[in-house]
Amino acid sequence: MSNFITQDFEPSSASAWKQKIQYDLKGADYNKTLLTETNEGITIKPFYHLDTFEKLTIPVSKEDFKICQKISITSEKQANKIAIDAIERGANALKFVAKKPFISNELFSNLLNKNIEFHFQFEFLSEDFINKLSVLLKNETVFYNIDCIGNLAKSGNWYKSLKEDFKIIENIIQNNPTTFILSVDVNLYQNSGANTVQQVAYALAHANEYLTRYGKNIASKIQFNFAIGSNYFFEIAKIRAFKYVYNLILSKYNTSANAQIYTEPSLRNKTLYDYNVNLLRTTTENMSAILSGANTISSSAYDSVFSNSNEFGERIARNQLLILKEESYFKNAQHIATNSYYIEAITKQIAEKALAIFKEIEKSGGFLTQLKEGTIQRKIAENATKEQTQFDNGDLILLGTNKYPNEQDKMKHSLQINPFVEFNPKKTLITPIIPKRLAEKLEQKQLKNEA
């Protein structure tokens, strides 16, 4: 078959393809009819060809992705029980979410020295606690995910103060020079409405604040936490573009790194009504994450919008990744997107536009300056408003919500947690960036109208 194709079909150039398309359009304008411009200003063409193909050099991990289980610590004993069960059922990474310091021995019982990745999400900053924890986990692969800038962006305040936060982190880095101490929380920007280009640009500028303060040696010790949306190919290109431009910036520091990427599905497109569709959304989002070259992936439960964490929901989320990895040929699939004309073309456009925004941010004083001035918040809000208008008009579709909704669906008595954005009015140094789902206004109206 391969000989038949190569011998009997003449190769066609990009110009020949375009000429044929224009002929078949029968006078219709090619640019107006077949070129699509996205919210990011990226142009999608009807075809991509070797003649115009430009390959970017993007670092690819040699190891397969890790399957991560996210666990909130309310009780160390209970968290440990959930963790052990998750590992026994296929997870090989754990992410513990803690609102306050904890006594660590019971949490890690029967978990150490088992080649497990440990990730943390702390809602506090304590040098003494981290130092004690690092002693216990000195032989483990650990990602502490300390991000004082991310905390400022999300809450509007530092943990303590700018000077004290950065000093505490500096001390922790000095005590743990080979460990992943820092993170950049890009989730926040995506879930609040930033478009793909903005997410990459803000991730770069956010990270550059840490590089400026702590030097090039921390470049390979930052974990980047991305939320993955449902624009399948764009989400693959987003992570690839970030990896590419990150190394362009690091070249100015005379270093390079294969950025460590942790992903989880976006919150922004998840829905309260017809919530089983969330399973389909998270599946394609996890697929994008794998093909983009993410190192660690945590799925989210289909009912997480309205329900407390539960064994069934978490098991289904974990099994999504296990099925993709072990039964759907996505094991070691991080190379598959390489050399795709379409994905490479989108990657290049995202990279170029993100780099331009990054340069503007740096010229204006850097990411922290723009956060304090409210510029980052305003830019995200502008795109969020555009997306919300598209959703409200039906141009941006969430099936089962603003397209083919089930009018008989009742959710009022199923709510275990508040599914809507919560405002906690308090004095803040800057305007916080608040995540918000697209469907919230529509869902509130439907809840109100339930019999």
ZAPA-847517 format. One line per 10 residues: their letters; for each residue x, y, z of C-alpha. Coordinates in Angstrom, 1 decimal. Example, Ala and Ser with C-alpha at 12.3 -4.5 7.8 and 13.67 -1.06 7.14 Angstrom:
# ZAPA-847517
AS> 12.3/-4.5/7.8 ~ 13.7/-1.1/7.1
//
This chain:
# ZAPA-847517
MSNFITQDFE> 0.0/0.0/0.0 ~ 2.8/2.4/0.9 ~ 4.5/1.9/-2.6 ~ 1.1/2.3/-4.3 ~ 0.6/5.7/-2.7 ~ 4.1/7.0/-3.3 ~ 4.4/5.8/-6.8 ~ 0.9/6.6/-8.2 ~ 0.1/9.9/-6.5 ~ 2.0/13.1/-7.5
PSSASAWKQK> 3.0/15.3/-4.5 ~ 1.0/18.6/-4.4 ~ 2.4/21.9/-3.2 ~ 0.7/24.2/-0.7 ~ -0.1/26.7/-3.5 ~ -1.7/23.9/-5.6 ~ -3.9/22.9/-2.7 ~ -4.9/26.6/-2.2 ~ -5.6/27.1/-5.9 ~ -7.9/24.0/-5.9
IQYDLKGADY> -9.7/25.2/-2.9 ~ -10.2/28.7/-4.4 ~ -11.6/27.1/-7.5 ~ -14.1/25.0/-5.6 ~ -15.2/28.1/-3.6 ~ -16.7/29.4/-6.9 ~ -15.8/33.1/-6.2 ~ -16.2/33.2/-2.5 ~ -13.4/34.9/-0.6 ~ -10.9/32.4/0.7
NKTLLTETNE> -9.9/34.5/3.7 ~ -13.4/35.4/4.8 ~ -14.8/31.9/4.2 ~ -12.1/29.5/5.5 ~ -9.9/31.4/7.8 ~ -11.0/31.5/11.5 ~ -9.6/33.9/14.1 ~ -9.8/32.8/17.7 ~ -10.2/35.0/20.9 ~ -6.4/34.9/21.2
GITIKPFYHL> -6.0/36.4/17.7 ~ -4.7/33.1/16.3 ~ -5.6/32.3/12.7 ~ -6.7/28.8/11.9 ~ -6.3/27.8/8.3 ~ -8.3/25.1/6.4 ~ -5.1/23.0/5.7 ~ -1.5/22.8/6.7 ~ 1.3/21.6/4.5 ~ 5.0/20.6/4.6
DTFEKLTIPV> 5.9/23.6/2.4 ~ 5.1/26.0/5.3 ~ 6.0/23.6/8.2 ~ 8.3/25.0/10.8 ~ 9.3/22.7/13.6 ~ 10.1/24.1/17.0 ~ 12.6/22.6/19.4 ~ 10.5/21.7/22.4 ~ 11.9/19.6/25.3 ~ 10.1/16.3/25.8
SKEDFKICQK> 10.2/14.2/28.9 ~ 11.7/10.7/28.6 ~ 9.4/9.3/31.2 ~ 5.7/8.5/31.0 ~ 3.3/10.7/32.9 ~ 2.4/10.1/36.6 ~ -1.2/9.6/37.7 ~ -1.9/11.8/40.7 ~ -4.6/11.5/43.3 ~ -5.6/14.8/45.0
ISITSEKQAN> -6.4/14.4/48.7 ~ -7.6/17.1/51.2 ~ -6.3/16.6/54.7 ~ -9.1/16.8/57.2 ~ -7.8/13.9/59.2 ~ -4.3/12.4/58.8 ~ -5.6/8.9/59.4 ~ -8.3/9.3/56.8 ~ -6.0/11.0/54.3 ~ -3.5/8.2/54.7
KIAIDAIERG> -6.2/5.5/54.2 ~ -7.4/7.3/50.9 ~ -3.8/7.6/49.8 ~ -2.9/3.9/50.3 ~ -6.1/2.9/48.5 ~ -5.2/5.2/45.6 ~ -1.7/3.8/45.2 ~ -3.0/0.2/45.4 ~ -5.5/1.1/42.6 ~ -3.0/2.6/40.2
ANALKFVAKK> -2.0/6.1/41.2 ~ 1.7/6.7/41.5 ~ 1.6/10.3/42.7 ~ -0.3/12.0/45.5 ~ -1.2/15.6/46.1 ~ -2.1/16.6/49.6 ~ -4.1/19.8/50.2 ~ -3.6/21.3/53.6 ~ -5.2/24.4/55.2 ~ -2.9/24.3/58.2
PFISNELFSN> 0.4/22.6/59.4 ~ -0.1/18.9/60.3 ~ 1.8/16.3/62.2 ~ 3.3/14.2/59.4 ~ 4.1/10.7/60.7 ~ 0.6/9.2/60.5 ~ -0.1/10.8/57.1 ~ 2.9/9.0/55.4 ~ 2.5/5.6/57.1 ~ 3.2/2.8/54.6
LLNKNIEFHF> 3.8/5.3/51.8 ~ 7.5/6.1/52.0 ~ 10.2/4.4/49.9 ~ 7.7/3.2/47.3 ~ 8.6/5.4/44.3 ~ 5.7/7.7/44.9 ~ 5.7/11.4/43.9 ~ 4.5/13.6/46.7 ~ 2.9/17.0/45.8 ~ 1.5/19.5/48.2
QFEFLSEDFI> -0.9/22.4/48.1 ~ -0.5/24.5/51.3 ~ -2.8/27.4/52.1 ~ -0.2/28.8/54.5 ~ 3.6/29.5/54.6 ~ 5.7/28.1/57.4 ~ 9.4/27.7/57.2 ~ 9.6/25.6/60.3 ~ 6.9/23.2/59.1 ~ 8.5/22.8/55.6
NKLSVLLKNE> 11.9/22.1/57.1 ~ 10.5/19.4/59.4 ~ 8.6/17.9/56.5 ~ 11.6/17.9/54.3 ~ 13.6/15.9/56.8 ~ 10.9/13.2/56.8 ~ 10.7/13.2/53.0 ~ 14.4/13.6/52.3 ~ 14.6/10.3/50.2 ~ 11.3/11.0/48.3
TVFYNIDCIG> 10.5/12.9/45.1 ~ 8.7/16.0/46.5 ~ 7.0/19.1/45.0 ~ 6.2/21.6/47.7 ~ 4.4/24.0/45.4 ~ 5.1/27.2/47.4 ~ 3.9/30.2/45.4 ~ 3.6/33.4/47.3 ~ 2.9/35.4/44.1 ~ 0.1/33.0/43.3
NLAKSGNWYK> -1.3/33.5/46.8 ~ -1.2/37.2/46.3 ~ -3.0/37.0/43.0 ~ -5.7/34.7/44.4 ~ -6.2/36.2/47.8 ~ -5.2/39.8/47.2 ~ -2.6/39.6/50.1 ~ 0.8/38.2/50.9 ~ 1.0/35.4/53.4 ~ 2.9/37.8/55.7
SLKEDFKIIE> 4.5/40.6/53.6 ~ 6.4/40.8/50.3 ~ 9.8/41.0/52.0 ~ 9.0/38.3/54.6 ~ 7.4/35.8/52.1 ~ 10.4/36.0/49.8 ~ 12.9/35.7/52.6 ~ 11.1/32.6/54.0 ~ 11.2/31.0/50.6 ~ 14.9/31.9/50.2
NIIQNNPTTF> 15.6/30.1/53.4 ~ 13.7/27.0/52.4 ~ 15.5/26.8/49.1 ~ 18.8/27.1/50.8 ~ 17.9/24.2/53.1 ~ 16.6/22.1/50.2 ~ 18.7/23.1/47.1 ~ 17.8/20.0/45.0 ~ 14.1/19.9/45.8 ~ 11.1/21.4/43.9
ILSVDVNLYQ> 10.2/24.1/46.3 ~ 8.5/26.7/44.0 ~ 5.5/26.5/41.8 ~ 3.7/28.8/39.4 ~ -0.1/28.5/39.7 ~ -1.3/29.0/36.1 ~ -4.6/27.3/37.0 ~ -5.8/30.5/38.5 ~ -5.5/32.4/35.3 ~ -7.2/29.8/33.1
NSGANTVQQV> -10.1/29.3/35.6 ~ -10.6/33.0/35.9 ~ -11.0/33.5/32.1 ~ -7.5/34.1/30.7 ~ -7.1/32.9/27.1 ~ -4.4/30.5/26.0 ~ -1.9/33.1/25.0 ~ -2.4/35.0/28.3 ~ -1.9/31.9/30.3 ~ 1.4/31.2/28.7
AYALAHANEY> 2.5/34.8/29.0 ~ 1.5/35.2/32.6 ~ 3.2/31.9/33.5 ~ 6.4/33.2/32.0 ~ 6.2/36.6/33.7 ~ 5.2/35.0/37.0 ~ 8.2/32.6/36.9 ~ 10.5/35.4/35.9 ~ 9.8/37.1/39.2 ~ 11.3/34.1/41.0
LTRYGKNIAS> 14.2/33.8/38.5 ~ 15.0/37.4/39.1 ~ 15.1/37.0/42.9 ~ 16.6/33.5/43.3 ~ 18.7/33.1/40.2 ~ 19.0/30.7/37.3 ~ 19.7/27.6/39.5 ~ 16.0/27.4/40.4 ~ 14.9/27.3/36.8 ~ 14.7/23.5/36.7
KIQFNFAIGS> 13.2/23.4/40.2 ~ 9.8/25.1/39.6 ~ 6.7/23.1/39.0 ~ 4.1/24.8/36.7 ~ 0.5/23.9/37.5 ~ -1.8/24.3/34.4 ~ -5.5/23.8/34.0 ~ -6.4/22.2/30.7 ~ -9.5/23.2/28.9 ~ -11.6/21.5/26.2
NYFFEIAKIR> -10.1/23.2/23.1 ~ -8.2/19.9/22.3 ~ -5.4/20.9/20.0 ~ -5.0/24.4/21.5 ~ -4.4/22.9/24.9 ~ -1.7/20.6/23.5 ~ -0.1/23.5/21.8 ~ -0.4/25.7/25.0 ~ 1.9/23.5/27.0 ~ 4.3/22.9/24.2
AFKYVYNLIL> 4.4/26.7/23.5 ~ 5.1/27.4/27.2 ~ 8.0/24.9/27.2 ~ 9.5/26.4/24.1 ~ 9.3/30.1/25.2 ~ 10.4/29.2/28.8 ~ 13.7/28.1/27.3 ~ 14.0/31.2/25.2 ~ 13.8/33.2/28.4 ~ 16.1/30.9/30.3
SKYNTSANAQ> 18.7/31.4/27.5 ~ 19.0/35.0/28.7 ~ 20.1/33.5/32.1 ~ 22.5/31.2/30.3 ~ 20.6/28.1/31.3 ~ 17.8/25.8/30.1 ~ 15.2/23.4/31.5 ~ 12.5/20.9/30.6 ~ 9.7/22.6/32.6 ~ 8.0/20.3/35.1
IYTEPSLRNK> 4.3/20.4/34.2 ~ 1.4/19.4/36.5 ~ -2.0/19.5/35.0 ~ -5.6/19.1/36.1 ~ -8.9/19.7/34.1 ~ -10.3/23.2/33.9 ~ -13.0/24.2/36.4 ~ -14.3/26.9/34.1 ~ -16.2/24.7/31.7 ~ -17.6/22.3/34.3
TLYDYNVNLL> -21.4/22.2/34.9 ~ -23.9/21.6/37.7 ~ -26.7/20.3/35.4 ~ -26.2/17.3/33.2 ~ -23.0/16.8/35.2 ~ -22.2/13.4/33.6 ~ -21.0/15.4/30.6 ~ -18.1/16.5/32.8 ~ -16.7/13.0/32.3 ~ -16.4/13.6/28.6
RTTTENMSAI> -14.8/17.0/29.2 ~ -12.2/15.7/31.6 ~ -11.4/12.8/29.4 ~ -10.4/15.0/26.4 ~ -8.7/17.4/28.7 ~ -6.5/14.6/30.1 ~ -5.8/13.5/26.6 ~ -4.5/17.0/25.7 ~ -2.4/17.0/28.8 ~ -0.8/13.7/27.9
LSGANTISSS> 0.0/14.6/24.3 ~ 1.3/18.0/25.4 ~ 4.0/16.3/27.5 ~ 2.7/16.9/31.0 ~ 4.7/15.1/33.7 ~ 2.0/14.6/36.3 ~ -1.7/14.6/35.7 ~ -4.6/14.7/38.2 ~ -8.1/14.3/36.9 ~ -11.1/15.7/38.7
AYDSVFSNSN> -14.4/14.0/39.7 ~ -17.4/14.5/37.4 ~ -19.4/15.7/40.5 ~ -16.8/17.9/42.1 ~ -18.7/21.1/41.3 ~ -21.5/20.3/43.8 ~ -20.4/17.3/45.8 ~ -17.9/16.6/48.6 ~ -15.0/14.3/47.7 ~ -16.3/10.7/47.5
EFGERIARNQ> -14.8/7.3/46.7 ~ -16.8/6.7/43.6 ~ -16.1/10.1/41.9 ~ -12.4/9.9/42.7 ~ -12.2/6.3/41.5 ~ -13.8/7.2/38.2 ~ -11.4/10.2/37.7 ~ -8.4/8.0/38.5 ~ -9.6/5.2/36.2 ~ -9.9/7.7/33.3
LLILKEESYF> -6.2/8.1/33.4 ~ -5.5/4.4/33.9 ~ -7.6/3.5/30.9 ~ -5.9/6.2/28.7 ~ -2.5/5.0/29.8 ~ -2.9/1.2/29.8 ~ -5.8/0.5/27.4 ~ -5.9/3.4/24.9 ~ -2.3/3.5/23.7 ~ -1.5/6.8/25.6
KNAQHIATNS> 1.4/5.2/27.5 ~ 4.6/7.1/26.5 ~ 2.5/9.2/24.1 ~ 4.3/12.5/24.9 ~ 6.0/12.4/21.5 ~ 2.9/11.9/19.4 ~ 2.2/15.6/18.8 ~ 5.7/16.3/17.5 ~ 5.7/17.0/13.7 ~ 2.0/17.6/13.5
YYIEAITKQI> 1.7/20.5/11.0 ~ -1.4/21.9/12.7 ~ -0.2/21.6/16.3 ~ 3.2/23.0/15.5 ~ 1.7/25.9/13.6 ~ -0.6/26.8/16.6 ~ 2.3/26.3/19.0 ~ 4.3/28.8/17.1 ~ 1.6/31.4/17.0 ~ 0.9/31.0/20.8
AEKALAIFKE> 4.6/31.2/21.5 ~ 5.1/34.4/19.5 ~ 2.0/36.2/20.9 ~ 2.8/35.1/24.5 ~ 6.4/36.3/24.2 ~ 5.2/39.7/23.0 ~ 2.9/40.0/26.0 ~ 5.8/38.9/28.3 ~ 8.0/41.6/26.9 ~ 5.4/44.2/27.5
IEKSGGFLTQ> 5.0/43.1/31.1 ~ 8.7/43.3/31.7 ~ 9.0/46.7/30.1 ~ 6.3/48.0/32.4 ~ 8.1/46.8/35.6 ~ 7.3/43.1/35.7 ~ 4.5/40.8/36.7 ~ 4.2/42.0/40.3 ~ 4.0/45.6/39.2 ~ 1.2/44.8/36.8
LKEGTIQRKI> -0.6/42.8/39.5 ~ -0.4/45.8/41.9 ~ -1.6/48.2/39.2 ~ -4.5/45.8/38.3 ~ -3.4/45.4/34.7 ~ -3.3/41.6/34.8 ~ -6.7/41.5/36.5 ~ -8.2/43.8/33.9 ~ -6.8/41.8/30.9 ~ -8.2/38.6/32.3
AENATKEQTQ> -11.5/40.2/33.1 ~ -11.8/41.5/29.5 ~ -11.3/38.0/28.0 ~ -13.6/36.4/30.6 ~ -16.3/38.9/29.7 ~ -15.8/38.1/26.0 ~ -16.1/34.3/26.7 ~ -19.1/34.9/28.9 ~ -20.9/36.8/26.2 ~ -20.1/34.1/23.7
FDNGDLILLG> -21.5/31.5/26.1 ~ -24.7/33.6/26.9 ~ -25.2/34.0/23.1 ~ -24.8/30.4/22.4 ~ -21.6/30.9/20.4 ~ -19.5/29.1/23.0 ~ -21.4/25.8/23.7 ~ -21.5/23.6/26.8 ~ -23.7/20.6/25.9 ~ -26.5/20.0/28.4
TNKYPNEQDK> -26.3/23.6/29.7 ~ -26.7/26.2/27.0 ~ -27.3/23.6/24.3 ~ -29.8/20.8/24.6 ~ -30.5/21.3/28.3 ~ -32.6/18.8/30.2 ~ -35.4/21.0/31.6 ~ -36.5/18.2/34.0 ~ -33.0/18.0/35.6 ~ -33.2/18.8/39.3
MKHSLQINPF> -30.2/19.7/41.4 ~ -31.4/21.8/44.3 ~ -31.4/18.9/46.8 ~ -28.1/17.4/45.6 ~ -25.9/20.3/46.6 ~ -23.3/19.3/49.2 ~ -21.1/22.3/48.6 ~ -21.7/25.8/47.1 ~ -21.1/25.4/43.4 ~ -20.9/29.2/42.8
VEFNPKKTLI> -18.1/31.7/43.2 ~ -17.9/32.9/46.8 ~ -17.0/36.5/47.7 ~ -15.3/37.1/51.0 ~ -15.1/40.9/51.3 ~ -12.0/41.9/53.2 ~ -9.3/44.4/52.9 ~ -6.7/43.4/50.3 ~ -3.5/44.9/48.9 ~ -4.6/44.2/45.3
TPIIPKRLAE> -7.8/43.1/43.6 ~ -7.8/39.3/43.8 ~ -8.2/37.1/40.7 ~ -11.4/35.1/41.2 ~ -12.1/31.8/39.3 ~ -15.6/31.5/37.9 ~ -17.4/28.9/35.8 ~ -19.1/30.0/32.6 ~ -22.4/28.3/33.5 ~ -22.9/29.9/36.9
KLEQKQLKNE> -25.5/32.5/36.0 ~ -27.6/30.1/34.0 ~ -27.4/27.5/36.7 ~ -28.5/30.0/39.4 ~ -31.5/30.9/37.3 ~ -32.4/27.2/36.8 ~ -32.0/26.4/40.5 ~ -34.4/29.3/41.3 ~ -37.0/28.0/38.9 ~ -36.9/24.4/40.2
A> -40.3/23.3/41.6
//
